[in-house]
Amino acid sequence: MDPRKIIHIDMDAFFAAVEQRDNPALRGRPIAVGHDGARGVVATASYEARPYGVHSALSSTVARRLCPDLIFVPARFEVYKAVSQQIRAIFHEYTDLVEPLSLDEAFLDVSHVRSATLVAREIKSRILAETHLTASAGVSVNKMLAKIASDYRKPDGLFTIAPDEIEEFVAALPVERFFGIGAVTAERMHRLGIRTGADLRQWEESALVHQFGKAGHAYYGYARGIDKREVTPNRVRKSLGAETTFAEDIDDRVRLQQELDGVREEVWARLQRHEFRGKTVVLKLKYDNFRQITRSKTLLSAIDSEEQLARISEELLAGVNFHGRKVRLIGLTVGNTPEACTDCIQLRFDF
């Protein structure tokens, strides 16, 4: 059986790029899309802001400290959605197997074409011509490798990992670059002596599962360049959320509410980016003794505004009795079931 041909398209600093496209005064300047304030969070930073350390999910206060000349621009999600629809229409001219991950990225299965690299190059050119925005593309035999490849030469990059290059490429890859391995997991791997794909490949699957839970199965495959997930056009998402772990445990409710505000703003941005609607809000707290609790509220219809999400999250936090314990983590999820978040990201703020 011939290997699949998968393309991952990722728009470059999408929200910020749209703002710079539409407002010439912002071009070439460090900008952040998001709310500027003590409780704000950066949704996207322009490439001019990134050398200062400004990135998505960073608190606005920290971003301002890192880059005093940073320009904050309010998000215009309806505009971003309209541009995203333009881009998706281009994708569907090449294949019906398109799996959007968010407004600004998607997987495409183009196994039916002779050269996936040529198709990726043409799609990039079409996007630039029709939207005046740049995209980066990764091409390989599976989703994991294609996603890594799209990030390899950003911005405006195109990188292909051919079948005969996979083993050598993966062996030299730092574990931080693997799909699904974040900073916390990478640090755990470093402590175990796992720094590259070659190191990861030395581990038995059962040992990885013992150390990292069910994710160990995926890591075992990734170390060998294996990812059997198919491009699924109608992927069902159950929930979206965000959480943050504090540098120091907190027992001040005012401070906790401020941190929750930042998490909630990131959740709302993710809901808009992924075009996701849910009617169940789940608050998660982890205490200083590592005990974790959740509180949830399910509405009759989906959350339709950030103000509504703020009101419910505040009610949930107000109803928690800490019993004298401090809190080390706070998280918020929106979904359609009362279960804990299945698609959370972790926010890393400096406090």
Backbone hydrogen bonds in HBPLUS format (Angstrom, degrees):
<---DONOR---> <-ACCEPTOR-->    atom                        ^
c    i                          cat <-CA-CA->   ^        H-A-AA   ^      H-
h    n   atom  resd res      DA  || num        DHA   H-A  angle D-A-AA Bond
n    s   type  num  typ     dist DA aas  dist angle  dist       angle   num
A0110-VAL N   A0005-LYS O   2.85 MM 105  5.44 157.4  1.90 164.2 169.4     1
A0006-ILE N   A0140-SER O   2.81 MM 134  5.50 177.3  1.81 167.3 167.2     2
A0140-SER N   A0006-ILE O   3.03 MM 134  5.50 159.2  2.08 153.6 160.3     3
A0007-ILE N   A0108-LEU O   2.84 MM 101  5.07 165.4  1.86 152.4 157.4     4
A0108-LEU N   A0007-ILE O   2.78 MM 101  5.07 150.5  1.87 151.8 158.1     5
A0008-HIS N   A0138-GLY O   2.82 MM 130  5.10 157.4  1.87 147.4 154.0     6
A0138-GLY N   A0008-HIS O   2.91 MM 130  5.10 151.2  1.99 140.7 150.1     7
A0009-ILE N   A0106-ALA O   2.98 MM  97  5.53 160.8  2.01 165.2 168.2     8
A0106-ALA N   A0009-ILE O   3.04 MM  97  5.53 148.4  2.14 148.1 156.8     9
A0010-ASP N   A0136-SER O   2.87 MM 126  5.29 166.7  1.89 161.6 165.1    10
A0136-SER N   A0010-ASP O   2.87 MM 126  5.29 174.6  1.87 146.2 147.8    11
A0011-MET N   A0104-ASP O   2.83 MM  93  5.23 173.3  1.84 164.5 166.6    12
A0012-ASP N   A0134-THR O   3.19 MM 122  5.97 179.1  2.19 142.8 142.9    13
A0017-ALA N   A0013-ALA O   2.70 MM   4  5.68 156.7  1.75 162.3 168.6    14
A0018-VAL N   A0014-PHE O   2.94 MM   4  6.18 154.5  2.01 156.6 162.3    15
A0019-GLU N   A0015-PHE O   3.13 MM   4  6.44 158.8  2.18 147.6 153.1    16
A0020-GLN N   A0016-ALA O   2.95 MM   4  6.23 155.0  2.01 148.9 155.7    17
A0021-ARG N   A0017-ALA O   2.87 MM   4  6.01 147.5  1.97 142.2 151.7    18
A0022-ASP N   A0018-VAL O   2.97 MM   4  6.17 157.3  2.02 150.0 155.2    19
A0023-ASN N   A0019-GLU O   2.97 MM   4  5.98 128.9  2.24 138.6 151.3    20
A0026-LEU N   A0023-ASN O   2.91 MM   3  5.75 166.4  1.93 130.5 134.8    21
A0027-ARG N   A0024-PRO O   3.18 MM   3  5.35 156.6  2.24 106.2 113.1    22
A0029-ARG N   A0026-LEU O   3.22 MM   3  5.57 155.4  2.29 133.3 131.2    23
A0071-ILE N   A0030-PRO O   2.99 MM  41  6.31 159.1  2.03 145.6 152.3    24
A0046-SER N   A0031-ILE O   2.96 MM  15  5.46 168.0  1.98 155.3 156.3    25
A0032-ALA N   A0071-ILE O   2.81 MM  39  6.12 152.9  1.88 153.9 154.8    26
A0073-VAL N   A0032-ALA O   2.86 MM  41  6.14 156.6  1.91 155.3 158.6    27
A0033-VAL N   A0044-THR O   2.83 MM  11  5.29 165.1  1.85 161.5 165.7    28
A0043-ALA N   A0033-VAL O   2.75 MM  10  5.50 161.2  1.79 164.8 170.8    29
A0034-GLY N   A0073-VAL O   2.98 MM  39  6.07 154.7  2.05 141.7 149.7    30
A0040-GLY N   A0037-GLY O   3.08 MM   3  5.02 163.8  2.10 106.3 111.4    31
A0060-SER N   A0040-GLY O   2.94 MM  20  5.03 168.7  1.96 117.2 118.6    32
A0042-VAL N   A0058-LEU O   2.84 MM  16  5.41 166.2  1.86 161.2 165.6    33
A0057-ALA N   A0042-VAL O   2.75 MM  15  5.32 157.2  1.80 166.3 158.2    34
A0049-ALA N   A0046-SER O   2.95 MM   3  5.36 144.1  2.08 107.9 118.2    35
A0052-TYR N   A0049-ALA O   3.18 MM   3  5.79 150.7  2.27 115.3 123.4    36
A0053-GLY N   A0050-ARG O   2.85 MM   3  5.14 162.2  1.88 115.7 121.6    37
A0058-LEU N   A0055-HIS O   3.31 MM   3  5.88 148.3  2.41 134.9 135.4    38
A0063-ALA N   A0059-SER O   2.97 MM   4  6.24 162.7  2.00 153.4 159.0    39
A0064-ARG N   A0060-SER O   2.88 MM   4  6.02 157.2  1.94 147.5 152.5    40
A0065-ARG N   A0061-THR O   3.11 MM   4  6.34 149.0  2.21 139.8 148.2    41
A0066-LEU N   A0062-VAL O   2.92 MM   4  6.20 153.9  1.99 153.0 160.0    42
A0067-CYS N   A0063-ALA O   2.93 MM   4  6.08 150.7  2.02 146.5 154.6    43
A0070-LEU N   A0067-CYS O   2.97 MM   3  5.38 161.1  2.01 124.3 125.6    44
A0079-VAL N   A0076-ARG O   3.05 MM   3  5.55 127.3  2.34 110.5 123.1    45
A0080-TYR N   A0076-ARG O   3.16 MM   4  6.53 159.6  2.20 150.2 156.4    46
A0081-LYS N   A0077-PHE O   2.84 MM   4  6.02 157.1  1.89 150.9 156.8    47
A0082-ALA N   A0078-GLU O   3.11 MM   4  6.27 153.6  2.18 138.6 145.1    48
A0083-VAL N   A0079-VAL O   3.05 MM   4  6.36 160.3  2.09 154.0 158.6    49
A0084-SER N   A0080-TYR O   2.87 MM   4  6.04 156.8  1.93 146.6 154.0    50
A0085-GLN N   A0081-LYS O   2.97 MM   4  6.22 149.3  2.07 146.1 153.4    51
A0086-GLN N   A0082-ALA O   3.21 MM   4  6.56 147.6  2.32 140.5 148.6    52
A0086-GLN N   A0083-VAL O   3.06 MM   3  5.06 118.7  2.45  95.2 110.5    53
A0087-ILE N   A0083-VAL O   3.06 MM   4  6.43 156.8  2.12 151.7 157.5    54
A0088-ARG N   A0084-SER O   2.88 MM   4  6.17 159.8  1.92 152.5 158.1    55
A0089-ALA N   A0085-GLN O   3.03 MM   4  6.15 148.1  2.14 141.2 149.1    56
A0090-ILE N   A0086-GLN O   3.32 MM   4  6.71 143.6  2.46 139.6 148.4    57
A0090-ILE N   A0087-ILE O   3.07 MM   3  5.20 124.6  2.39  98.0 111.8    58
A0091-PHE N   A0087-ILE O   3.13 MM   4  6.57 156.3  2.19 148.2 154.3    59
A0092-HIS N   A0088-ARG O   3.05 MM   4  6.34 159.6  2.09 153.0 156.8    60
A0093-GLU N   A0090-ILE O   3.05 MM   3  5.37 155.1  2.11 109.1 117.1    61
A0094-TYR N   A0091-PHE O   2.92 MM   3  5.64 162.8  1.95 120.7 126.5    62
A0095-THR N   A0091-PHE O   3.25 MM   4  6.56 143.8  2.39 144.9 155.3    63
A0098-VAL N   A0096-ASP O   3.10 MM   2  5.80 126.3  2.40 105.7  90.7    64
A0109-ASP N   A0097-LEU O   3.04 MM  12  5.44 159.4  2.09 152.4 158.6    65
A0099-GLU N   A0107-PHE O   2.86 MM   8  5.08 167.0  1.87 149.9 154.3    66
A0107-PHE N   A0099-GLU O   2.99 MM   8  5.08 161.3  2.03 132.4 135.0    67
A0101-LEU N   A0105-GLU O   2.95 MM   4  5.62 170.5  1.96 136.5 139.6    68
A0103-LEU N   A0273-ARG O   2.78 MM 170  5.28 125.3  2.08 130.8 147.3    69
A0113-VAL N   A0110-VAL O   3.03 MM   3  5.75 172.3  2.04 125.3 127.8    70
A0119-VAL N   A0115-SER O   3.26 MM   4  6.54 156.0  2.32 142.1 148.6    71
A0120-ALA N   A0116-ALA O   2.88 MM   4  6.10 159.0  1.92 148.5 154.1    72
A0121-ARG N   A0117-THR O   2.96 MM   4  6.19 157.3  2.01 146.7 152.8    73
A0122-GLU N   A0118-LEU O   2.96 MM   4  6.18 154.4  2.02 144.8 151.8    74
A0123-ILE N   A0119-VAL O   2.87 MM   4  6.12 158.4  1.91 154.0 159.8    75
A0124-LYS N   A0120-ALA O   2.99 MM   4  6.21 161.4  2.03 150.0 154.6    76
A0125-SER N   A0121-ARG O   3.07 MM   4  6.31 155.1  2.14 143.4 150.0    77
A0126-ARG N   A0122-GLU O   2.87 MM   4  6.14 154.5  1.93 149.5 156.8    78
A0127-ILE N   A0123-ILE O   2.91 MM   4  6.14 161.9  1.94 154.5 158.7    79
A0128-LEU N   A0124-LYS O   3.06 MM   4  6.27 163.2  2.09 148.3 152.5    80
A0129-ALA N   A0125-SER O   2.95 MM   4  6.13 161.2  1.99 148.3 153.6    81
A0130-GLU N   A0126-ARG O   2.91 MM   4  5.99 156.7  1.97 152.0 157.8    82
A0131-THR N   A0127-ILE O   2.85 MM   4  5.65 149.1  1.94 148.5 154.9    83
A0132-HIS N   A0128-LEU O   2.86 MM   4  4.53 136.6  2.05 119.8 128.7    84
A0137-ALA N   A0157-GLY O   2.89 MM  20  6.15 156.2  1.94 138.3 144.0    85
A0159-PHE N   A0137-ALA O   3.11 MM  22  6.57 155.1  2.18 152.5 159.4    86
A0139-VAL N   A0159-PHE O   2.99 MM  20  6.35 152.4  2.07 153.8 157.6    87
A0161-ILE N   A0139-VAL O   2.87 MM  22  6.26 164.2  1.89 169.4 171.6    88
A0146-ALA N   A0142-ASN O   3.03 MM   4  6.14 158.2  2.07 149.7 156.7    89
A0147-LYS N   A0143-LYS O   2.94 MM   4  6.04 159.0  1.99 151.8 156.4    90
A0148-ILE N   A0144-MET O   3.16 MM   4  6.41 159.1  2.20 145.9 151.6    91
A0149-ALA N   A0145-LEU O   2.91 MM   4  6.06 158.9  1.95 147.4 153.7    92
A0150-SER N   A0146-ALA O   3.01 MM   4  6.24 147.0  2.12 144.8 152.4    93
A0151-ASP N   A0148-ILE O   3.20 MM   3  5.52 141.2  2.36 104.5 114.8    94
A0152-TYR N   A0149-ALA O   3.08 MM   3  5.02 156.7  2.13 103.1 110.4    95
A0165-GLU N   A0162-ALA O   2.89 MM   3  5.27 159.5  1.93 117.9 124.5    96
A0169-PHE N   A0165-GLU O   2.98 MM   4  5.99 161.3  2.02 156.1 162.2    97
A0170-VAL N   A0166-ILE O   2.86 MM   4  5.92 176.6  1.86 165.4 165.6    98
A0171-ALA N   A0167-GLU O   3.09 MM   4  6.11 156.5  2.15 143.3 150.1    99
A0172-ALA N   A0168-GLU O   3.34 MM   4  6.51 151.8  2.43 144.8 149.8   100
A0173-LEU N   A0170-VAL O   3.16 MM   3  5.06 149.5  2.26  99.8 108.9   101
A0198-ALA N   A0171-ALA O   3.00 MM  27  4.17 145.1  2.12 125.1 114.8   102
A0197-GLY N   A0173-LEU O   2.87 MM  24  5.44 130.6  2.12 141.7 157.0   103
A0177-ARG N   A0174-PRO O   2.93 MM   3  5.66 157.4  1.99 121.9 128.3   104
A0175-VAL N   A0195-ARG O   3.10 MM  20  5.66 154.9  2.17 125.3 127.8   105
A0178-PHE N   A0175-VAL O   3.12 MM   3  5.41 159.6  2.16 109.8 116.0   106
A0181-ILE N   A0178-PHE O   3.29 MM   3  5.69 165.0  2.32 130.1 129.0   107
A0186-ALA N   A0182-GLY O   2.86 MM   4  5.98 159.6  1.91 153.3 160.2   108
A0187-GLU N   A0183-ALA O   2.96 MM   4  6.11 151.8  2.04 143.0 150.0   109
A0188-ARG N   A0184-VAL O   3.10 MM   4  6.43 152.6  2.17 145.3 152.6   110
A0189-MET N   A0185-THR O   2.91 MM   4  6.22 155.6  1.97 150.0 157.0   111
A0190-HIS N   A0186-ALA O   2.86 MM   4  6.16 152.6  1.93 147.5 155.2   112
A0191-ARG N   A0187-GLU O   3.08 MM   4  6.37 153.6  2.16 145.5 151.5   113
A0192-LEU N   A0188-ARG O   3.22 MM   4  6.53 130.5  2.48 135.8 148.7   114
A0192-LEU N   A0189-MET O   2.93 MM   3  5.00 132.9  2.16  97.7 111.6   115
A0194-ILE N   A0189-MET O   2.76 MM   5  4.89 162.4  1.79 146.2 139.9   116
A0193-GLY N   A0190-HIS O   2.94 MM   3  4.96 159.4  1.98 105.4 110.8   117
A0199-ASP N   A0196-THR O   3.08 MM   3  5.18 118.0  2.49  96.6 111.1   118
A0200-LEU N   A0196-THR O   2.99 MM   4  6.33 161.0  2.02 152.3 157.7   119
A0201-ARG N   A0197-GLY O   2.93 MM   4  6.08 144.2  2.06 143.8 153.0   120
A0202-GLN N   A0199-ASP O   3.11 MM   3  5.49 152.6  2.19 107.6 115.8   121
A0203-TRP N   A0200-LEU O   3.21 MM   3  5.76 164.1  2.23 114.6 119.3   122
A0208-LEU N   A0204-GLU O   3.12 MM   4  6.48 154.0  2.19 152.4 159.4   123
A0209-VAL N   A0205-GLU O   2.97 MM   4  6.26 157.2  2.03 153.6 160.0   124
A0210-HIS N   A0206-SER O   2.96 MM   4  6.14 150.9  2.04 140.5 148.7   125
A0211-GLN N   A0207-ALA O   3.06 MM   4  6.29 148.8  2.16 141.6 149.2   126
A0212-PHE N   A0208-LEU O   2.77 MM   4  5.83 159.7  1.81 153.0 158.9   127
A0213-GLY N   A0209-VAL O   2.75 MM   4  4.54 129.1  2.00 135.0 134.1   128
A0216-GLY N   A0213-GLY O   2.89 MM   3  5.69 159.8  1.94 122.3 128.6   129
A0217-HIS N   A0214-LYS O   3.14 MM   3  5.80 151.9  2.22 115.6 121.1   130
A0218-ALA N   A0215-ALA O   3.04 MM   3  5.32 116.6  2.46 103.2 117.3   131
A0219-TYR N   A0215-ALA O   3.00 MM   4  6.37 160.7  2.04 153.8 159.8   132
A0220-TYR N   A0216-GLY O   3.00 MM   4  6.10 153.2  2.07 144.3 150.5   133
A0221-GLY N   A0217-HIS O   3.26 MM   4  6.60 154.8  2.33 143.1 148.9   134
A0222-TYR N   A0218-ALA O   2.79 MM   4  6.06 162.0  1.82 156.9 162.8   135
A0223-ALA N   A0219-TYR O   3.03 MM   4  6.16 155.9  2.09 149.0 153.2   136
A0224-ARG N   A0221-GLY O   2.93 MM   3  5.27 149.8  2.02 109.1 118.9   137
A0226-ILE N   A0221-GLY O   2.77 MM   5  4.68 165.6  1.79 137.3 133.5   138
A0225-GLY N   A0222-TYR O   2.90 MM   3  4.79 165.0  1.92 108.2 111.1   139
A0240-LEU N   A0334-VAL O   2.95 MM  94  5.54 156.7  2.00 151.7 158.3   140
A0334-VAL N   A0240-LEU O   2.85 MM  94  5.54 165.8  1.87 162.2 164.8   141
A0242-ALA N   A0332-LEU O   3.01 MM  90  5.74 150.8  2.10 155.5 163.8   142
A0332-LEU N   A0242-ALA O   2.92 MM  90  5.74 160.2  1.96 169.0 175.2   143
A0243-GLU N   A0345-ILE O   3.15 MM 102  6.58 134.6  2.36 151.0 163.8   144
A0347-LEU N   A0243-GLU O   2.67 MM 104  5.85 174.0  1.68 171.8 174.1   145
A0244-THR N   A0330-ILE O   2.96 MM  86  5.73 155.6  2.02 154.2 160.4   146
A0330-ILE N   A0244-THR O   3.10 MM  86  5.73 157.5  2.15 155.2 160.3   147
A0246-PHE N   A0328-ARG O   2.90 MM  82  5.44 158.9  1.95 143.6 150.7   148
A0250-ILE N   A0327-VAL O   2.80 MM  77  5.07 164.7  1.82 142.9 145.3   149
A0327-VAL N   A0250-ILE O   2.64 MM  77  5.07 167.8  1.65 142.7 145.9   150
A0256-LEU N   A0252-ASP O   2.93 MM   4  6.22 159.0  1.97 152.7 159.5   151
A0257-GLN N   A0253-ARG O   2.86 MM   4  6.03 154.6  1.92 146.4 152.8   152
A0258-GLN N   A0254-VAL O   3.06 MM   4  6.35 149.4  2.15 143.4 151.6   153
A0259-GLU N   A0255-ARG O   3.00 MM   4  6.35 155.8  2.06 150.6 156.8   154
A0260-LEU N   A0256-LEU O   2.82 MM   4  6.06 155.1  1.88 149.0 156.7   155
A0261-ASP N   A0257-GLN O   2.91 MM   4  6.12 146.8  2.03 142.1 150.8   156
A0262-GLY N   A0258-GLN O   3.25 MM   4  6.63 151.7  2.34 143.6 149.3   157
A0263-VAL N   A0259-GLU O   3.07 MM   4  6.42 160.2  2.11 150.5 155.7   158
A0264-ARG N   A0260-LEU O   2.76 MM   4  5.93 163.0  1.79 154.1 159.3   159
A0265-GLU N   A0261-ASP O   2.97 MM   4  6.18 153.1  2.04 145.2 151.9   160
A0266-GLU N   A0262-GLY O   3.19 MM   4  6.47 153.3  2.27 143.0 149.6   161
A0267-VAL N   A0263-VAL O   2.89 MM   4  6.23 155.8  1.95 152.0 159.4   162
A0268-TRP N   A0264-ARG O   2.91 MM   4  6.17 163.5  1.93 153.4 157.0   163
A0269-ALA N   A0265-GLU O   3.05 MM   4  6.28 156.7  2.11 143.3 149.6   164
A0270-ARG N   A0266-GLU O   2.95 MM   4  6.21 153.3  2.02 147.8 155.2   165
A0271-LEU N   A0267-VAL O   2.85 MM   4  6.15 155.4  1.91 153.5 160.8   166
A0272-GLN N   A0268-TRP O   3.04 MM   4  6.33 155.5  2.11 147.9 153.6   167
A0273-ARG N   A0269-ALA O   2.86 MM   4  6.07 161.3  1.90 147.8 153.8   168
A0274-HIS N   A0270-ARG O   2.88 MM   4  5.95 161.1  1.91 153.0 156.7   169
A0276-PHE N   A0271-LEU O   2.98 MM   5  5.05 156.9  2.04 143.7 149.8   170
A0275-GLU N   A0272-GLN O   3.23 MM   3  4.94 152.7  2.31  95.4 103.5   171
A0303-ILE N   A0278-GLY O   2.88 MM  25  6.11 163.7  1.91 155.6 150.2   172
A0279-LYS N   A0335-GLY O   2.96 MM  56  6.11 114.9  2.39 138.5 148.2   173
A0299-LEU N   A0279-LYS O   2.83 MM  20  5.26 168.1  1.84 151.3 153.8   174
A0280-THR N   A0335-GLY O   2.77 MM  55  5.10 159.8  1.81 159.6 155.1   175
A0335-GLY N   A0280-THR O   2.83 MM  55  5.10 159.6  1.87 147.6 154.6   176
A0281-VAL N   A0297-LYS O   2.91 MM  16  5.41 166.3  1.93 154.2 155.3   177
A0297-LYS N   A0281-VAL O   2.94 MM  16  5.41 146.2  2.06 147.2 157.8   178
A0282-VAL N   A0333-THR O   2.83 MM  51  4.99 161.7  1.86 144.4 149.2   179
A0333-THR N   A0282-VAL O   2.87 MM  51  4.99 148.6  1.97 143.2 152.0   180
A0283-LEU N   A0295-ARG O   2.70 MM  12  5.14 172.9  1.71 165.1 165.7   181
A0295-ARG N   A0283-LEU O   2.88 MM  12  5.14 150.5  1.97 143.0 151.9   182
A0284-LYS N   A0331-GLY O   2.86 MM  47  4.80 168.4  1.87 136.3 136.3   183
A0331-GLY N   A0284-LYS O   2.84 MM  47  4.80 152.4  1.92 143.5 144.7   184
A0285-LEU N   A0293-ILE O   2.98 MM   8  5.44 165.9  2.00 155.8 158.8   185
A0293-ILE N   A0285-LEU O   2.88 MM   8  5.44 161.3  1.92 158.2 164.6   186
A0286-LYS N   A0329-LEU O   3.05 MM  43  5.00 154.8  2.12 137.2 137.0   187
A0328-ARG N   A0286-LYS O   2.75 MM  42  5.71 166.9  1.77 160.9 165.7   188
A0329-LEU N   A0286-LYS O   3.34 MM  43  5.00 142.6  2.49 139.4 138.3   189
A0287-TYR N   A0291-ARG O   2.84 MM   4  5.42 167.1  1.86 162.5 161.8   190
A0290-PHE N   A0287-TYR O   2.89 MM   3  5.14 154.9  1.95 117.0 119.1   191
A0288-ASP N   A0326-LYS O   2.90 MM  38  5.49 135.9  2.10 147.1 143.9   192
A0309-LEU N   A0305-SER O   3.17 MM   4  6.49 159.1  2.22 144.6 150.1   193
A0310-ALA N   A0306-GLU O   2.86 MM   4  6.08 152.0  1.94 146.7 154.7   194
A0311-ARG N   A0307-GLU O   2.95 MM   4  6.20 160.5  1.99 148.9 153.6   195
A0312-ILE N   A0308-GLN O   3.08 MM   4  6.33 164.1  2.11 152.3 155.7   196
A0313-SER N   A0309-LEU O   3.00 MM   4  6.10 164.5  2.02 148.2 153.1   197
A0314-GLU N   A0310-ALA O   2.97 MM   4  6.09 156.7  2.03 149.7 155.8   198
A0315-GLU N   A0311-ARG O   3.07 MM   4  6.31 153.4  2.15 143.0 150.1   199
A0316-LEU N   A0312-ILE O   2.96 MM   4  6.25 157.9  2.01 152.5 158.2   200
A0317-LEU N   A0313-SER O   3.04 MM   4  6.27 161.6  2.07 147.9 152.4   201
A0318-ALA N   A0314-GLU O   2.92 MM   4  6.05 160.1  1.96 148.3 154.3   202
A0319-GLY N   A0315-GLU O   3.14 MM   4  6.28 136.0  2.34 140.6 150.8   203
A0320-VAL N   A0317-LEU O   3.17 MM   3  5.50 169.5  2.18 114.3 117.1   204
A0325-ARG N   A0322-PHE O   2.98 MM   3  5.41 165.9  2.00 117.4 122.0   205
